[in-house]
């Protein structure tokens, strides 16, 4: 069967990507602006032998996904700000018990009920530190409908390979716009599976890590392997412990298995960086406005480029450090009051100037606002930006 090109909404593309990645269980609760993902999964999963359940709330949704994953099924849920907050305790449970699952968070304005139908990027730090304790975190951030498809597949793959929850950090703009998406053939899609035990059940130690990856093999409940699963600190047998040495070994390994895989996990996208002296750091829908500003500045002769982190967590430290050594300033454009700019400043560590374009208006950041910061960074006077009709 050949690939096809379809005109999809972002949330529809997310559901298509999940099915293509092998997700066969979805538990969720309706919440704007992510509800179309649940609607699509409810329609599509039964056709491929999967299961959709509408739960009573977001706490139950993530709990059901954890249970399905323990039984060997790839599982996903989707939500937005308030629901993401409710899921945090069980996200921590999945981190500690090393249970693969994907959480799609279509960001909207907050805090609290905030702006249910309008975009924001206020959940960036929550995606890293929303649950308590030291824990691993992987979060990827699409800027287009096509990336909603491809990054959903990637989120599932990363979750399975590293046995950890992965957050797909979308936003209302990307979720609700419509664009062309090429749906590849199944043969073109790379699928990663969780590591499985090769030893007999009586020799299985559920949290004994692979010496290279630090990821332990995972047996499915019901296939003859019996083991204890707990959110408590545990030893390699899965039973609780308060041993200082075992506590340290476990928590450090949970973080290390992601940190040592940075080269496989971290992705960035750069545009127009040839001989650039300025760079705009932007992600998600804000990066679309940033690209427009960069192209207009380039047309004026300004040497500026776009640096877009596709992986937000782990933060692309090496890539930003290298960027800071090549440019005079980094302009961080985001739709919050300055969350990622703190990480940029930490990693840059004085190598170049860092300028924040932080907006929390419920609207997409405007290209002319970013353009003004670009021109100010070159010593030019701010200009009134008027986009010409194409």
Secondary structure, DSSP 4 states (H G I P E B T S, - for coil): ---EEEEEEHHHHHHHHHHHHT--EEEE---TTTHHHHHHHHHHGGGGT-EEEE-SSHHHHHHHHHHHHHTT--EEEEE-HHHHHHHHHHHHHHHHHT--EEEEEEE-B-STT-BTTS---TTHHHHHHSSSSS---EEE---SHHHHHHHHHHHHHHHHHHTSEEEEEEEHHHHH-EEEEEE--GGGS---------S-GGG--TT-B-TTT--B--PPTTTT------SS-B-TTS-B---HHHHHHHHHHHHHHHHTTHHHH--EEEES-TT-SEEEEE-THHHHHHHHHHHHHHHTT--EEEEEESEEES--HHHHHHHHHH-SEEEEEESSSSSHHHHHHHHHTTSSEEEEEE--SSSPPPHHHHHHHHHHHTTPPP----PPP-
